[in-house]
Amino acid sequence: MDPHRRARVTRSVAGDSRWEVATRELPAGLQAHVRGLLGYSEATALPCLRREFPLPQVVVIIEFGPPIRVHDGDGKPSRYAGGFVAGLNDCWTETGHDGAQAGIQLNLTPIGARLLFGVALSELAGRVVHLDDLLPRAHRAWPSASPRCPTGMTVSTWSKVSSPRGSPRPASRSARSPGPAARSRPAPARSTSAASPASSATAAST
């Protein structure tokens, strides 16, 4: 990934709430497997709850702030410190936070998820799995090692899990399969951008 490629940063303020999203054009070698990659941060005066609608993609959330809540079909919330992976599903779910969230959202095609994590999509379908249970061992410490990572890190994060030619690298055999012992819950997939549009937005390049 070209470190000099310019990122587009969109910021918005609405009352006591504010959010920021950073995006950058994906290298050609990733576009077949990655639907989107963005960094985000959000701060609200009150706790926030929003409905996420499903799309035909696998969503990876790498969190640099307090873990958000992901509600299952019965409304019971779970948290996944550091991040999670939401598999394919055909139903919406609800996510929430207590006033702040920050991280990176990676939207993968089904084939891209299979290549990156090295597990059958049936093992992720209808589930939310802790990121540590899928990442290769060498990469499991990223979120905890960078708890205040700025949204500008969006541009370099994917390069850490991709080959020099820009194609997803399959997970190593040391990566844990999300079996019965994995920290997961049956919940619909998170599918939309982490930060919702607000009434006033500005954009800048960095």
Buried (B, 14 or more C-beta within 10 A) or exposed (E): BEEEEEBBBBBBBBEEBBBBBBBBBBBEBBEEBBBEBBBBBBBBEEEBEBEBEBBEBBBBBBBBBBBBBBBBEEEEBBBBBBBBBBBBBEEBBBBBBEBEBBBBBBBBBBEBBBBBBBBEBEBBBBBBBBBBBBBBEEBBEBBEEEEEBBBEBBBEBBBEBBEEEBBBBBBEEEBBBBEEEBBBBEBBBBBBBBBEEBEEBEEEEE
